[in-house]
Amino acid sequence: MSRAPKEHGAGRDAAPPHGRARPPATRGGQPVRQDGQVRPVRLGRRSIAALALVSAVGVVAFGWPLLAGSDSGLSAHAKDAPWLFAALLPLLLGVVVATIADVGLDAKAIAMLGVLAAAGAALRPLGAGTAGIEPMFFLMVLSGRVLGPGFGFVLGAVSMFASALLTGGVGPWMPFQMLAMGWVCMGAGLLPGADSSPGSRLRPSRGPLRGRGELYLLGVYGAVSSVLYGTVMNLQGWPYIGGLATGVSFVPGDPVGENLARFLAYCLATSLGWDLPRAVVTVVLSVTLGPAVLKALRRATRRAAFETAVTFEPPRR
């Protein structure tokens, strides 16, 4: 018996009915891009502008005492953190709104942001900052790596805010912690060899880096960013601390170079014992748990199918 011929358009490559979108390609039931890579939340012009603005505000907030004169009355500004926090919240909201305007950030991305922020907030009390043991850093670095710099910045800031509420760590330092952790996650998203995202102006065009090379890169970045986080947070409170030894105290009106030399001595004498263990913990967790966490994050991102392109094809005749 001869088989009946297939009807026209019933083959595998048949076009969908007129006006109907072709469904995205899948692999094992998971939506993927045509090149098989995970698509992170990309950065558009509005997102870049919002990140630049909030980062500029952060740099000014951390560094302005170095440029203050001897008669500036720094002690009168030691409690200006609530004003910074009030300015930071709308700026963070502006980053989210700009991302929505650029790429149409949907409910799936917001849900992933909430889940990862909750996980980071839950990890922070495990070490409670004892001897610099803070396991949340490795999760923030890996999340920023997979989901991109814009998403990572918001994730880092929101995670710090949630952990402060959870641990009772609300204080003048909280907005500075939100900024510093946002920068840590954003930097992870800007590392070379990340998943390419069409339309992003901060994404490399080379192929993605995977395997041990990626783990080593994340481990080195995690170590460096852990130390830099502690250093930046020292800069937040150091100018306002009185009663320090002359060699490590801040002197208003002195040249920036001399104050920075004192600041370096202050960091070596006070916080290096916390920053180095934080770096070691971040490296160990990134190398040991990194493969599983990266796989889970990329799997979740593929399932969420951020910015899945919908294509239309004309009907065949």
Buried (B, 14 or more C-beta within 10 A) or exposed (E): EEEEEEEEEEEEEEEBEEEEEEEBEEEEEBBBBEEEBBBBBBBBEBBBEBBEBBBEBBEEBBEEBBEBEEEBEBEEBBEEBEEBBEBBBEBBEBBBBBBBBBBEBBEBBEEBBEEBBBBBBBBBBEBEEEEBBBBBBBBBBBBBBBBBBBBBBBBBBBBBBBBBEEEEBEEBBBBBBBBBBBBBBBBBBBBEBBBBBEEBEBBBEEEBBEEEEBBBBBBBBBBBBBBBBBBBBBBBEBBBBEEBEEEBBBEBEBEEEEBEBBBEBBBEEBBBEBBBBBBBBBBBBBBEBBBEBBEEBBEBBBEBBBBBEEEEEEEEE
